[in-house]
């Protein structure tokens, strides 16, 4: 405690916390966290966006709460304490979705519950919130949630656009009239394996542009 | 009996945890570098699933479901506390993982060391919680079916991780474009394996 740090709420350092996870420290493509749900909810854009917002809220709040109580958590049982905090927040999000967005909640099915075991949460809590102040932890949570959401939205855009010919439910392909020329939706895009392949291609693209991320093995 | 075999085969091949639902991807990607370690993790995950799914099934039947607490008192007939299932399931899973960790440490220290950080992380492996949540959503009729589902999911996960590890061991000798090396090619491999697994969809049980 003691020393009060004189940093403004959005200093350069804090801005970095927000910005880095969108690119060079992306939780999905670089830190390899939270893949499980990143792929399963990306058939359509709407559930993907709802999922991205839910995860961002849970990461940001749990990061902040754990950071507030980090000094009184005994090291040996920290995982269970973290899980309890996360599970409580996820229950709130789940009940909220059931009350206000029931159809989306049905589409997401078990994946809302699986936010609890989303590796992004545990990863960020262990790597950042356990050793940082509440405000930077909160920003780190927002940043990582947004980085995760970005990947979700990119993957779901391609899957929905190429697989069903719509964007956010709006029938783009039909309005363009391409069906008249014999175009057909690619049914493969809706199936689970394509999500993995699109993500593989996103990683390829990112690493080709940013050579420092290339793995040497 | 027949339905048990059906559920088992379904959960190994058709509803495979990795290829159909992408559950447990984090440790799947991180531990699949050698066949030996992935065998160990596969066994551990299967073991934890076989215990946690039936335990959570009992919890669901006798505590969480609407009217499940009626054995305690008739006044609980309309009580529905299934919104607490996330926190109850994760508590059961975390304690069983702790138990498995101690057993493995005692009987196979070499396996314990090679699994390293990933053993405690089974607690936050999506496949484990996912199996419990699917068990809840699909409403299996009795504990036998729940166990068959747990065992099948575990073996399906095991099969997937060992297969991927075997391919990755061979991948070391192939010339992958530099930006695709490591994570990228592993995703594409998993996608291709998933397409192969989709051929099981035609089986009607």
Interface residues (C-beta under 8 A of the other chain):
Chain A: X29 X32 X33 X34 X35 X36 X37 X38 X39 X40 X79 X80 X83 X84 X87 X88 X90 X91 X94 X95 X109 X110 X113 X114 X116 X117 X118 X119 X122 X191 X192 X193 X194 X195 X196 X197 X199 X200 X201 X203 X204 X206 X207 X208 X211 X213 X214 X215 X216 X217
Chain B: X19 X20 X21 X22 X23 X24 X25 X26 X29 X30 X83 X84 X85 X86 X87 X90 X91 X94 X120 X121 X123 X124 X125 X126 X128 X129 X130 X133 X134 X137 X172 X177 X178 X179 X180 X181 X182 X183 X184 X185 X186 X187 X188 X190 X191 X192 X193 X194 X195 X198
